[in-house]
Structures are given as C-alpha cells and as structure tokens.
Amino acid sequence: MMHAVRSAGLVVCLWALAIAPPAFANEVVHWNETAMKAIVANGQNNIVSTRTLAMVQVAVHDALNAIDRRYDAYYFEGPGDTAASPDAAVAAAAHTVLVGIVGSYGTPAQKGATFALLDEAYAVSIARVTDPPARNKGVAVGRAAGAAILALRKDDGAFRDVPYTPGTGAGKWRPHPNPVPPNPPVANPDLARGYLPSAVPNWGSVTPFTLLSASQFWLPGPPALTSETYARDYNEVKNLGGKVSTMRTDDQTQIARFWFEGPGAWNTIARTVATTRRLDATDSARVLALMNIAMADAYIAGFKIRYVYDSWRPVTAIREGDNDGNDRTAGDPAWDSHQNTPAVSDYPSTQSTFSAAAAVALARAIGSDEVNFTITSGKPFEGITRSFTSFSQAARESADSRVYAGIHFRSACEDGLALGRKVGQRAATLYLQPVKK
C-alpha cells in the first residue's frame, strides 16, 4: 500500500511538471496571465473584463498582505498566518474570484472551457507548493480573500438592467454599420450588417472601486456641431481614420492595430515592468491591483458620462455630415472607419480614459513615469511590437490610436485622457498605501 501511495505521488509530480507553464517572475504575474486567458475563454468584453481583473487583483493583493502586511488592504484584512505559503494564497485567491465570476458570463461551452482552464492552472500552482501545512494555510487565506471580494461586489450593479433608447437627431448616437460582420453570424439582417444595440448601458451605474461616485469627475461634453473644434475633429478623423485613407501613415496604421486589444495591453505592460524590475510577489500584486482598480473605475466613470451626452460616432457623423449644420464638414455617405466601431457612443473615449488611469497608477506604484518597456500586442492584431520610454507616452499613443482607427473624435480622446488622469491619481493617492511602521 505504501508503495502504491508513493507511485501515485510520483505520477502527480510528473503530471504537474509536464503541464507546467514556462518560467515566470512570480505567482502573481502568472495568475494575471491566467486571468486574461480565462476572460478570453469566457467571452467577456473589454468593459466587463476590467471589473473581473480589478476583483482578481485586489483579492490577490489582500491575501498576500494578510500574510505579510506592507500596504493598506483594499477590503480583506485577514487574519493571515505568517507561516502560510504566499504562492498558495495567490492561486487560491485568484481561482476563487475567477470561478465565482465565470458562471455569470458566456455560453455553456465557454463556461465549461473556462472552468477547466482555471482548475488546471490551480492544480499546477498548488502542486508547486511542497510544504503541506504552509500550502493549506495559504489556500485558506486566499479562499477567504477571494470570497470577501465576491461578497463585496455581489450587488454592485454589473447585472442591473438599464433600458436605453437611442436618439435620432444630428449629433446623437444610433446603431451604426460595420464593414466586418459579427462572428458568429446572426440571422437578423440589421445585426448582420453590424447595427448592434448599444453596449452595456448599465455600466455607468456599477459601483466604483475607488471613486465616491461614477460622476465624481465630470466632463464638459463634446464640442458643438457648429463649432470650429468639431469641424477640426471631424476632418481629422475623416482623413486619417477611414477604411481607405491616403493620409494615414503605415506607423499610424500599426498604432491603431496595436492598441485595439484594449485593457489587456496594460496588463501586459504591468507584468513586463514587474518582471524586468524583479518585483517580488507582494509588490507585483500592489502594482496590478492599483492599475486594475483605476482602469475599472475609468470605464465606470466614462460610461456614466457617455450615456448622458450620447454623441454620435464618426461612422455616423461623416455619413451624415451634410446635415450637421456645419459648412466646414463635407459628408461622405460611403465612409467607413478603418476598424470596426464599438457599439456605444463617442464621448468620452474610454480607451483614452482607462489608458491615462493605468499610466498614472503605474507611475505612482513604480515611483516614476519614465520607464522603458517593450511589449507585443495580443489579439485581434497580435504580433506587433512597440517600445516606449514612459507610461504617459503609451497612454498618449493609445488615445491617438482611436483617431487613426476612425472610431473616435479627437476631443473625446483628449477629454478621456483628462478624466483618466484624475481617476488614476485618486486611486494611487488613497488606496493600497504603504503601512507606516
């Protein structure tokens, strides 16, 4: 019998080694990568994914912090046993939150594939912790931290039904065509042409992670249709952001493609910087938590504002340019955006908002904005590599990308950056601060 037990243990160890991922900086970085894979497998869109990532990363941060308190907790205070395995705590916290969220999204097949991915990743992580008492204590604190954040966010409005009726007049958003049909195909002819209903109109009602309210930092709104500013914005995106453009450079096209990935790009940046700077698990957890709660609130604040102003996207504005009351805007009924336009109104650009929030949070957590890093894009335009000398430079390029893609006016991007900076500054100033000793 003893021989059989030993053999079984050897098989488990060999199985764990066979499916273990490549070497990584620490368990925190590994589980951020796993969370990104789970989000894709689960079919979550960019908007929803920021809530998921914020919940995962604050649970991971709080679990580690309960074992070795260096920073203020986000929510879960512990207690945590100092003899607990930090790696087991990270795996248990992330796994608990992700499993708790995945059941609310996607098709049955997507849910099943995501649960399998998470369970396999968890088994591999736990198999690496060879001290049973430490492992068990780590799992206990990680499960507790994960359960705490799931309970905290249970009724946060993410699943609230908020009715929305699009406008009809000049300047107002309405469902718009896209040059690429949806995948998988749909039977409704309007949906097949890309006339999708507006996305998640409830998101501005989601409880923020750090803001006092979603409307704490307000914006002045898009420029008047008859203004010179609007004409400037209109003609810039018409010339640079068209599906066919003779003015957009090859580099601008690459920028538009590189940043289309959304919030995932910023998690790649954070992982890259944490790894190259050799941050330990606790510091990596703080960096990722601060950045992701800032990005989540940037989306919430941005959606609160955009559903008030409800302004049309370039693809609608340019096709109806002869009817906007501005003599400096010539309409083009055949104009298409370079990339598919998301089914939500223009102002503000939440890509710009969450990019600025991420940049500020990372700079504050790392201690400097001037950090060199190189990253490679993920889907849908994977394999593009770009280098940066600061987080703010990356945020600026991310905002510019939306004009080059033809999906946002310049003012929506500029005001989005301004909003995101305020959101990021608040998160980085008030949350997860070093504990005074």
C-alpha positions as CSV (number, residue, x, y, z in Angstrom):
1,M,0.0,0.0,0.0
2,M,2.8,2.4,0.9
3,H,4.5,1.7,-2.5
4,A,1.2,2.5,-4.3
5,V,0.9,5.8,-2.5
6,R,4.5,6.8,-3.4
7,S,3.9,5.8,-7.0
8,A,0.7,7.9,-7.2
9,G,2.7,10.8,-5.7
10,L,5.3,10.5,-8.4
11,V,2.7,10.4,-11.1
12,V,1.2,13.6,-9.8
13,C,4.6,15.3,-9.7
14,L,5.4,14.3,-13.2
15,W,2.0,15.3,-14.5
16,A,2.4,18.8,-12.9
17,L,5.8,19.2,-14.5
18,A,4.5,18.1,-17.9
19,I,1.8,20.8,-18.0
20,A,3.6,23.5,-16.0
21,P,3.8,26.8,-17.9
22,P,7.1,28.4,-18.8
23,A,9.1,30.1,-16.1
24,F,7.6,33.3,-14.8
25,A,8.6,36.0,-12.4
26,N,6.2,35.1,-9.6
27,E,2.8,33.6,-9.0
28,V,1.1,36.9,-9.1
29,V,2.3,37.6,-12.7
30,H,1.4,34.0,-13.6
31,W,-2.2,34.4,-12.3
32,N,-2.7,37.7,-14.1
33,E,-1.8,35.9,-17.3
34,T,-4.2,33.1,-16.4
35,A,-7.0,35.6,-15.6
36,M,-6.5,37.2,-19.1
37,K,-6.8,33.7,-20.7
38,A,-9.9,33.0,-18.7
39,I,-11.5,36.3,-19.7
40,V,-11.0,35.4,-23.4
41,A,-12.2,31.8,-23.0
42,N,-15.3,33.1,-21.1
43,G,-16.2,35.6,-23.8
44,Q,-16.1,38.7,-21.6
45,N,-15.8,42.0,-23.5
46,N,-13.3,44.7,-22.6
47,I,-15.7,46.6,-20.4
48,V,-16.7,43.6,-18.3
49,S,-13.1,42.4,-18.1
50,T,-12.0,45.4,-16.2
51,R,-14.3,44.5,-13.3
52,T,-13.1,40.9,-13.3
53,L,-9.4,41.9,-13.3
54,A,-9.9,44.5,-10.6
55,M,-11.6,41.9,-8.4
56,V,-9.0,39.3,-9.0
57,Q,-6.1,41.6,-8.3
58,V,-7.4,43.2,-5.1
59,A,-8.1,39.7,-3.8
60,V,-4.6,38.6,-4.6
61,H,-3.2,41.8,-3.0
62,D,-5.2,41.4,0.1
63,A,-4.4,37.7,0.5
64,L,-0.6,38.4,0.4
65,N,-1.0,41.5,2.5
66,A,-2.7,39.4,5.2
67,I,0.4,37.2,5.4
68,D,2.9,40.0,5.3
69,R,1.3,43.4,5.8
70,R,3.2,46.1,3.8
71,Y,0.3,48.1,2.5
72,D,-3.2,49.1,3.3
73,A,-5.7,46.3,2.5
74,Y,-8.3,47.1,-0.2
75,Y,-11.0,45.2,1.8
76,F,-9.9,41.9,3.3
77,E,-7.9,42.4,6.5
78,G,-7.2,38.8,7.4
79,P,-6.0,37.4,9.7
80,G,-3.4,35.5,7.8
81,D,-0.8,33.1,9.2
82,T,2.8,34.3,8.6
83,A,3.6,30.6,8.0
84,A,1.2,30.4,5.1
85,S,2.5,29.9,1.6
86,P,2.2,33.1,-0.4
87,D,2.1,31.2,-3.7
88,A,-0.8,29.0,-2.5
89,A,-2.6,32.2,-1.3
90,V,-2.3,33.9,-4.7
91,A,-3.5,30.8,-6.6
92,A,-6.5,30.3,-4.2
93,A,-7.5,34.0,-4.2
94,A,-7.4,34.3,-8.0
95,H,-9.0,30.9,-8.6
96,T,-11.8,31.7,-6.1
97,V,-12.7,35.0,-7.7
98,L,-12.5,33.8,-11.3
99,V,-14.6,30.7,-10.7
100,G,-17.2,32.9,-8.9
101,I,-17.4,35.3,-11.9
102,V,-17.2,32.9,-14.8
103,G,-20.6,31.4,-14.2
104,S,-22.3,34.7,-15.0
105,Y,-20.9,35.1,-18.5
106,G,-20.7,33.2,-21.8
107,T,-22.3,30.2,-23.3
108,P,-22.3,26.8,-21.6
109,A,-19.4,25.7,-23.7
110,Q,-17.4,28.9,-22.9
111,K,-18.1,28.4,-19.2
112,G,-17.1,24.8,-19.3
113,A,-13.8,25.5,-21.1
114,T,-13.0,28.4,-18.7
115,F,-13.6,26.3,-15.6
116,A,-11.4,23.6,-17.0
117,L,-8.6,26.1,-17.7
118,L,-8.8,27.5,-14.2
119,D,-8.9,24.2,-12.5
120,E,-5.9,23.0,-14.4
121,A,-3.9,26.2,-13.6
122,Y,-4.8,25.9,-10.0
123,A,-3.7,22.3,-9.8
124,V,-0.3,23.2,-11.3
125,S,0.2,26.1,-8.9
126,I,-0.7,24.1,-5.8
127,A,1.5,21.2,-6.9
128,R,4.5,23.5,-6.8
129,V,3.9,24.2,-3.1
130,T,5.5,21.1,-1.4
131,D,5.0,22.0,2.3
132,P,1.5,20.8,3.1
133,P,0.9,22.9,6.3
134,A,2.1,26.0,4.6
135,R,0.1,25.2,1.5
136,N,-3.1,24.6,3.5
137,K,-2.7,27.9,5.4
138,G,-2.1,29.7,2.1
139,V,-5.1,28.2,0.5
140,A,-7.3,29.2,3.5
141,V,-6.3,32.9,3.4
142,G,-6.5,33.0,-0.4
143,R,-10.0,31.5,-0.4
144,A,-11.1,33.9,2.4
145,A,-9.8,36.9,0.5
146,G,-11.5,35.8,-2.7
147,A,-14.8,35.1,-1.0
148,A,-14.6,38.6,0.6
149,I,-14.3,40.5,-2.7
150,L,-17.0,38.3,-4.3
151,A,-19.4,39.2,-1.4
152,L,-18.4,42.9,-1.6
153,R,-19.2,43.1,-5.3
154,K,-22.2,40.8,-5.4
155,D,-24.8,43.6,-5.8
156,D,-22.6,46.2,-7.5
157,G,-24.9,46.8,-10.5
158,A,-22.9,44.8,-13.0
159,F,-26.0,42.8,-13.8
160,R,-28.6,45.6,-13.5
161,D,-31.0,46.0,-16.4
162,V,-31.0,49.6,-17.5
163,P,-33.2,50.4,-20.5
164,Y,-31.8,52.6,-23.3
165,T,-33.4,54.2,-26.4
166,P,-31.0,55.7,-28.9
167,G,-31.6,59.2,-30.2
168,T,-32.5,60.2,-33.8
169,G,-31.3,63.8,-34.3
170,A,-28.0,65.1,-35.6
171,G,-25.1,64.6,-33.2
172,K,-26.9,61.7,-31.3
173,W,-25.7,58.1,-31.3
174,R,-27.6,55.5,-33.1
175,P,-26.8,51.9,-34.2
176,H,-24.3,52.1,-37.0
177,P,-23.0,49.8,-39.7
178,N,-19.6,48.0,-39.5
179,P,-17.7,46.7,-42.5
180,V,-17.0,43.3,-40.9
181,P,-20.0,41.2,-40.0
182,P,-20.3,39.8,-36.5
183,N,-18.8,36.4,-35.6
184,P,-20.7,34.1,-35.2
185,P,-23.1,35.2,-37.9
186,V,-26.6,36.2,-36.9
187,A,-30.0,35.9,-38.6
188,N,-31.3,39.4,-38.2
189,P,-30.2,41.4,-41.3
190,D,-29.6,44.6,-39.4
191,L,-27.4,42.8,-36.9
192,A,-25.6,41.0,-39.7
193,R,-24.6,44.4,-41.1
194,G,-23.3,45.4,-37.7
195,Y,-26.2,47.5,-36.5
196,L,-25.7,46.3,-32.9
197,P,-27.6,47.8,-30.0
198,S,-25.7,50.0,-27.6
199,A,-23.4,48.0,-25.3
200,V,-23.9,47.7,-21.5
201,P,-26.0,50.9,-20.9
202,N,-25.9,49.9,-17.2
203,W,-22.2,50.3,-16.7
204,G,-22.3,53.8,-15.5
205,S,-24.4,52.5,-12.6
206,V,-21.9,50.0,-11.5
207,T,-20.5,50.7,-8.0
208,P,-16.9,52.2,-8.4
209,F,-13.9,50.6,-6.8
210,T,-12.3,53.9,-5.6
211,L,-14.5,56.8,-6.7
212,L,-17.1,58.4,-4.4
213,S,-19.5,58.1,-7.4
214,A,-19.3,57.4,-11.1
215,S,-20.0,61.1,-11.7
216,Q,-17.3,62.4,-9.3
217,F,-15.2,63.8,-12.1
218,W,-17.4,65.3,-14.9
219,L,-16.5,66.5,-18.4
220,P,-17.7,69.5,-20.4
221,G,-19.1,67.4,-23.2
222,P,-18.3,67.2,-26.9
223,P,-17.9,70.4,-29.0
224,A,-21.0,71.9,-30.6
225,L,-21.7,70.6,-34.1
226,T,-21.4,74.1,-35.5
227,S,-18.1,74.9,-33.8
228,E,-14.6,75.1,-35.4
229,T,-13.4,72.4,-32.9
230,Y,-16.0,70.0,-34.2
231,A,-15.0,70.7,-37.8
232,R,-11.3,70.1,-36.9
233,D,-12.1,66.8,-35.2
234,Y,-14.4,65.8,-38.0
235,N,-11.9,66.4,-40.8
236,E,-9.0,64.8,-38.9
237,V,-10.8,61.5,-38.3
238,K,-12.3,61.6,-41.8
239,N,-8.8,61.9,-43.4
240,L,-6.8,59.7,-41.0
241,G,-9.3,57.1,-39.8
242,G,-11.1,56.0,-43.0
243,K,-11.1,52.4,-44.1
244,V,-9.4,53.7,-47.2
245,S,-7.0,56.6,-46.4
246,T,-4.2,58.1,-48.3
247,M,-3.1,60.3,-45.4
248,R,-2.7,57.7,-42.6
249,T,0.9,56.6,-42.4
250,D,2.0,53.0,-42.0
251,D,3.1,53.7,-38.5
252,Q,-0.3,55.2,-37.6
253,T,-2.0,52.1,-39.0
254,Q,0.2,49.9,-36.8
255,I,-0.6,52.1,-33.8
256,A,-4.3,51.7,-34.4
257,R,-3.9,47.9,-34.6
258,F,-1.5,47.6,-31.7
259,W,-3.9,49.3,-29.2
260,F,-7.1,47.6,-30.4
261,E,-6.5,44.9,-27.8
262,G,-7.9,47.1,-25.0
263,P,-7.2,46.7,-21.3
264,G,-5.2,43.6,-21.9
265,A,-2.3,45.6,-23.3
266,W,-1.9,47.5,-20.0
267,N,-1.8,44.2,-18.0
268,T,0.9,43.1,-20.4
269,I,2.8,46.4,-19.6
270,A,2.4,45.9,-15.9
271,R,3.6,42.3,-16.0
272,T,6.5,43.2,-18.2
273,V,7.6,46.1,-15.8
274,A,7.1,44.0,-12.7
275,T,9.2,41.2,-14.2
276,T,12.0,43.3,-15.6
277,R,12.3,45.2,-12.3
278,R,12.3,42.0,-10.4
279,L,9.4,43.0,-8.1
280,D,8.5,40.4,-5.6
281,A,5.0,38.9,-5.3
282,T,3.7,41.5,-2.8
283,D,4.9,44.5,-4.8
284,S,3.7,42.9,-8.1
285,A,0.3,42.4,-6.5
286,R,0.1,46.0,-5.5
287,V,1.1,47.3,-8.9
288,L,-1.5,45.1,-10.7
289,A,-4.2,45.9,-8.1
290,L,-3.8,49.7,-8.3
291,M,-3.7,49.7,-12.0
292,N,-6.8,47.5,-12.5
293,I,-9.0,49.3,-10.0
294,A,-8.1,52.5,-11.7
295,M,-8.9,51.1,-15.1
296,A,-12.2,49.6,-13.8
297,D,-13.3,53.0,-12.4
298,A,-12.2,54.7,-15.6
299,Y,-14.7,52.6,-17.5
300,I,-17.4,53.2,-15.0
301,A,-16.9,57.0,-15.0
302,G,-16.6,57.1,-18.8
303,F,-19.8,55.1,-19.3
304,K,-21.7,57.3,-16.8
305,I,-20.7,60.4,-18.9
306,R,-21.1,58.9,-22.3
307,Y,-24.7,57.9,-21.8
308,V,-25.6,61.4,-20.7
309,Y,-24.0,63.1,-23.8
310,D,-24.9,60.2,-26.1
311,S,-22.9,61.6,-29.0
312,W,-22.6,60.0,-32.4
313,R,-19.5,58.2,-33.7
314,P,-17.5,59.3,-36.7
315,V,-19.0,56.5,-38.9
316,T,-22.5,58.1,-38.4
317,A,-21.3,61.7,-38.3
318,I,-19.4,61.5,-41.6
319,R,-22.1,59.7,-43.5
320,E,-24.5,62.5,-42.4
321,G,-22.0,65.3,-42.5
322,D,-24.1,67.4,-44.9
323,N,-26.9,67.6,-42.2
324,D,-24.9,68.7,-39.1
325,G,-25.3,72.4,-39.7
326,N,-21.6,73.0,-40.1
327,D,-20.4,74.2,-43.6
328,R,-16.9,73.0,-42.9
329,T,-17.9,69.3,-42.7
330,A,-18.5,67.6,-46.1
331,G,-20.5,64.4,-45.8
332,D,-19.5,61.1,-47.3
333,P,-22.3,58.5,-47.3
334,A,-19.9,55.7,-48.2
335,W,-17.3,56.4,-45.5
336,D,-16.3,53.5,-43.2
337,S,-14.0,53.5,-40.2
338,H,-10.6,51.8,-40.5
339,Q,-11.6,49.4,-37.7
340,N,-15.0,48.3,-36.5
341,T,-16.6,50.9,-34.4
342,P,-17.7,49.6,-30.9
343,A,-21.5,49.8,-30.4
344,V,-21.5,52.7,-27.9
345,S,-21.4,56.5,-28.1
346,D,-18.3,58.6,-28.8
347,Y,-17.7,60.8,-25.8
348,P,-15.5,60.2,-23.9
349,S,-13.2,57.7,-25.4
350,T,-12.9,55.1,-22.6
351,Q,-9.8,53.7,-24.3
352,S,-8.2,57.0,-23.6
353,T,-9.7,57.2,-20.1
354,F,-8.5,53.8,-18.9
355,S,-5.1,54.2,-20.5
356,A,-4.5,57.5,-18.7
357,A,-5.7,56.0,-15.4
358,A,-3.4,53.0,-15.9
359,A,-0.4,55.2,-16.7
360,V,-0.9,57.3,-13.6
361,A,-1.4,54.4,-11.3
362,L,1.6,52.5,-12.7
363,A,3.9,55.6,-12.4
364,R,2.8,56.1,-8.8
365,A,3.2,52.5,-7.9
366,I,6.6,52.1,-9.6
367,G,7.9,55.5,-8.5
368,S,8.4,57.1,-11.9
369,D,6.6,57.7,-15.1
370,E,9.9,57.4,-17.1
371,V,10.2,53.7,-17.5
372,N,11.4,51.9,-20.7
373,F,9.4,48.9,-21.8
374,T,8.7,46.9,-25.0
375,I,5.6,44.8,-25.5
376,T,4.0,42.8,-28.2
377,S,0.3,43.1,-29.0
378,G,-2.3,40.3,-28.5
379,K,-5.5,39.6,-30.4
380,P,-7.1,40.7,-32.6
381,F,-3.9,42.2,-34.2
382,E,-1.3,40.1,-32.4
383,G,2.4,40.1,-33.0
384,I,3.0,43.9,-33.3
385,T,5.9,45.1,-31.1
386,R,6.3,48.6,-29.9
387,S,8.6,50.3,-27.4
388,F,8.0,53.2,-25.0
389,T,10.0,55.4,-22.7
390,S,7.2,56.3,-20.3
391,F,3.7,55.2,-19.2
392,S,2.3,58.6,-20.2
393,Q,3.8,58.2,-23.7
394,A,2.0,54.9,-24.0
395,A,-1.3,56.4,-22.8
396,R,-1.0,59.2,-25.4
397,E,-0.4,56.8,-28.2
398,S,-3.3,54.7,-27.0
399,A,-5.6,57.7,-27.3
400,D,-4.2,58.7,-30.7
401,S,-4.9,55.1,-31.9
402,R,-8.7,55.7,-31.7
403,V,-8.5,58.6,-34.2
404,Y,-6.3,56.5,-36.5
405,A,-8.8,53.7,-36.2
406,G,-11.6,56.1,-37.2
407,I,-13.7,55.3,-34.2
408,H,-13.3,58.4,-32.0
409,F,-13.1,62.2,-32.4
410,R,-10.1,63.9,-31.1
411,S,-12.0,65.8,-28.3
412,A,-13.4,62.5,-27.0
413,C,-9.8,61.3,-26.7
414,E,-8.4,64.4,-25.1
415,D,-11.1,64.7,-22.5
416,G,-10.9,61.0,-21.9
417,L,-7.2,61.3,-21.0
418,A,-8.0,64.2,-18.6
419,L,-10.7,62.1,-16.9
420,G,-8.5,59.1,-16.7
421,R,-5.6,61.0,-15.0
422,K,-8.0,62.2,-12.3
423,V,-9.3,58.7,-11.7
424,G,-5.7,57.3,-11.6
425,Q,-4.5,60.0,-9.3
426,R,-7.3,59.3,-6.8
427,A,-6.7,55.6,-6.8
428,A,-3.0,55.8,-6.4
429,T,-3.2,58.5,-3.7
430,L,-5.8,56.9,-1.4
431,Y,-5.6,53.2,-1.9
432,L,-3.0,50.4,-1.0
433,Q,-0.7,52.9,0.6
434,P,2.5,51.7,2.5
435,V,1.9,50.8,6.1
436,K,3.7,53.1,8.5
437,K,5.9,51.2,10.8
